[in-house]
Amino acid sequence: MQSNEFVPRYVELYHSGELSRRIEASLAGLRKCMVCPWQCEVDRIKDEKKVCKTGRYSQVASYFPHFGEEDCLRGWLGSGTIFFSWCNLRCVFCQNYDISQQEAGFIVGPKRLAQMMLELQAMGCHNINWVTPEHVVPQLLEAMPYAVEAGLRLPIVYNTSGFDSLESIRLMDGIVDIYMPDFKYWSPHKSKRYLKNKDYPEVVRNVIKEMHRQVGDLMIDQKGLAVRGLLVRHLVMPGELSETDQIMTFLAREISQHTYVNILGQYHPDGKVSSSKFPEINRSVSRQEMNKARDLAIHAGLSRLDERKPQQSLLTF
């Protein structure tokens, strides 16, 4: 697909006053927090914390031009990635366990967060990539006026586990240009065991439907860069191709056969996974499993799969 010259919608929302209204509503919601599906109802304005361990302001682990993302995001100058500390899921196998479930980084207010985005834009990054934003939606909205006023004009990527509240995603309508949710597990039982929340599958299905309603299928410009749309990631897990099958079928039948899907093969035992804890996933994914996962996606009817070669670390048994 081709796109016309990119113009971010968040600039229009800023000038119309809609962005200010959303900021006010989202910050008011922090007083009895329901920002994500946990609905903890703590007063984060007073810096109370619960599941996400984040109070009034966001905490950033790092920010930099990232060259490990999909080709259509990283381009040749990188994706302007801001990694938020903590997470509202508790995946036992998390590949970023040191920042998602342990103390890392520094607390930032809205002006500093805006400045990070502007620094990344000045470096030449093709987009601003918010990683693990599920629990800091009000803080991100609060930073946007400062960024817009100072000249931010890049597409916004919302890089999420998919465990978002529908209200938060609706607040992001017109702010986010590219939604990039994970879809980890289909089964409530396995989501409870590995992600520590049985509601994950239902939540992510509803969230992806809303994301697609807002931005549609992924649009890529003449330079090969994504400018708007939905990109879904799925991490293939050892011995769980039945989960992959159901996820791919859902995407093809209930979202779009043109959904851009990246089937990830870099799983390796990490976080809390060991031979004594979760022995069934205490191995890497085989090349045969990856080939089968791709076949399942094609059989489901999906026509846009990420074309990068499988990770070299895959086992060959």
N, C-alpha and C positions, 0 to 999 in steps of 0.2 A: 504494500500500500504506500501511497505518497501523501504528504500533508502540505498544506499551505504554510506560509511563514508563521512561526509560533507566536501567539500572544497569550500570556497567562491570564486566566480569568480572575485570579485573586486581586489583580490590580483594579478591575471593575468593581469587585466586591468592596474593596477598600474605599474607593471614591463614592460609592452609593451609600455607604454607611452600614451595609449589611455585615461587614466584617466586625465592626464595633459592637453590633447587636449580638453577634455570636460569641464574641469574647465575654461580654457581660453575662450572658446566659451560662456559658461554660464555667466561668469562675464562680458564679453563684452556686453551681452544682458541686463545687469542691467542698462546700460546707457540710454536705452530707453525701460523701463521694459515691457516685454510681458511674464513674467514667468508664469502667470495664465490666464484664459480666459477673465479676465477683460481688459487686454491689456492697462494698464493705461499710458504707455509711459513716465513715470517720470524717472528722473535720480537718481536711488537709490545709485549709487556710490557716489554721492554728498549728500547722506542721504535725498533725497526728498522722501516724503511719500504720499500715496493716500489711496486706499481702504483697503489694508492690514495693513496700519499704521506701516510698517516695512521698514527701510532704508537699509543702507549698510550691517549691520550685523543682525543675527537672535537674537530673544529675547526668553529666556527660562523661563517658569513659574515654572517648577520643573522637577526633574529626580530621579527615584528610581525603585527598583524591584517591579513590579506591579503584584498582585495576583488576579486581577479582570478580566483578559482577558480570552479568550477561553482556555480550558484545554491544547490543543496542543501547545499553546504559553507560558502559565504561568508555566507549568510543576510543579516541586516541589521547584524550587528556584526563580521563578518569571521571568517575561518579563522585560527586561531592558528598561524602558519607559522614553523617553524624551518628555515632553509636551512643544510645542512651543506656545508662546503667540500670540494673535491675530488670525484672520482667514479671509479667502477671501470670506466666505459666511456670511449672516446675518440672520441665522435661528432664528425665533422669539421664538422658544421653546428650545433653546440650553441648554443642561444639564450642560455644562461647561461655562456658560455665563460669569462668573467672569474672566476667562482667555481668552476667545475667542473674547469678545467685550468690555472688560475693561482693563485698564492698570494693568499689573501683571508681576512679574519676573524681569529678568536682562538681559542686552545685553551681548552677548558672541562672541568672535572672533573664528576663525577656530581652533586654538590650544586648547582653553578651551573647545570647543565643542568636539574635539577629546578626550580630557582627560575625559570628562563625559562618553563617550562610553567605554573607557578603565576601568574606575572605576566600571561601571556596569558589565563589563566582569569579573573583579577581584572579585566582589561579588558573582559570580557564575551564573549570569543570563543566560538564554538559548538563548537569542537573543537580538538585539538592536531594539527598537520599536520607530520609529519616529512618533509622534502624531501631526497632523495638519501640514504637511510639504509642502503643496501645494505652498506656497509663499516664501519658503526658499530653493528651490532646488539648486541654485548656491552656497549658503552658506554651504549646506551639502556636496556637491561635494568638495568644497574647504577644508573641514575638513578631508576628507577621507585619503589623503596621510599621514598626521600626525598620524592618527589612525593605518593605515596599517604598517607604519614604526615601530611603538611601539608594534605591535603584535596583533592587532584586528583580530579575526578570527571567529566571530559569524555571523549567518545569520542576514540580515537586513530586518526589517518589515516596510513597508510603509503604515501607518495607516491614511487614508485620507477620506475626505468627498466625494471624487470623482470629485470635481470641479477643475480638473487639466488641464493644457494644454498638448496636445499631444507631443509637443516638449520637455517639461519637463520630461514626462514619457519616451520618447525615450532616453533622456540623462541618465536615470536611468537604462537602459538596461544593465544587468550584474553587477550592483551595488546592486540593490534590489533583494532579494531572495523570499520574501513573500509579495505580494500585498494584502492589506486589505481595500478595498474601501467600503464606505457606498453606498447604493442606496436608497435615501429617497423618491423621488416622481417621478412618470411617467409623470404626466400632467404638461405642461408648465404653465397653469393658476395657478395651486396650488403651483408650484415652485415659481412663482412670488409672490404669497401672503405670503407664509410661509418662503421661503428662500431668497427672494428679488432678484431673477434672473430667468427669464423665460427660459433661455438657458440651465439650469442645466440638464434636462433629456437627451437632445441630447449630451451634453458634456460627461456625465457619461457613456452613452452607448458606445461612441467611445473610451473612456479611458479604460473601462473594456475589450473591445475587444483587445486593444493593450497590456494591462497587461497580458491577457491570452496568447496572441501570444508569449510573452517573457518567461513566467514561467510555463504555462500549469496548469493542475489541481493540487490541493494541494497534496504534498507528505509528508507522516508521517513516521518517522523511527521506529525502533523496541522498542524504549523507549516511543513511543507515542507523540513525539515532531515533530512539523512541521519544515521542512527544506527548502522547496521550493514550490511555487505555488500560486494560487489565492484563497482567502477566502473573501466572500462577506457578509457584514452585512446589514440587513434591519430592521429598527425600525418601528414597527407596530404603526400606528396612529389611534386615535379614529375615527370610522366611515369611514375609508378609505381602506377597504378591496379590492375595485376595483383597487386601485393603487398597492396593494400587488400582486393581481392576474396578472396584466400586467408585473410587474417586474419579478415575478417567471417564467412566460412564456418566457420572453425574455432570461433569464439566461439559461433555459433548451434548448430552440430552437436555440439560436444564439451564445451561449458561449459553454456550455457542460452540459449534464445531470449529470455529475460527479462534477459539481461545488459545492464546500463546502460552505454552506450557514448557517449563524447564524441569525435566526429570533428573534429579540429582543423584549422583552415585558416590559421593564422598563420605558416606557414613562410615564411622569407625568408633569403636568403644571409647567413650569419654564420659566426663561427669561422674556419675555414681555407678556406672556400669562396670561390672567385674564378673569373674567366674563364679563367685559366691552370691553376688547380687545381679539378677537379670542375666543368667547364663545363656538364655535363648537368643540374646542380641549381643553377646560378647564375641562378635566377629565382624569383619568387614563384609560388604556385599559382593557377591561374585559377578563376574562378567556375564555369566549366563542369566542371572537374575536381572541384570540391567537390560540385556537384550530382550528378555521376556516382558519387562515393564514397558519398554518402548513398543513392542508388538501389541500389548494390551491397549495402549493409547491409540494406536493406529486403528485397531479393530473396533474401538469404541466410536471412531469417526472423527477424531481430532486431526486437524490438518496442519497445525503450526507448532512443531516441536523444536526446541532449541537444538541447533545443529552442531554445537561444540563436541569434540571427541570426548569419550568417557575418560574419567580420571585414571592416570597411570597406576594409582595405588590399588585399583580393583584386583581382587584375587582371581585366579584363572581356573580354579577347580570346578 
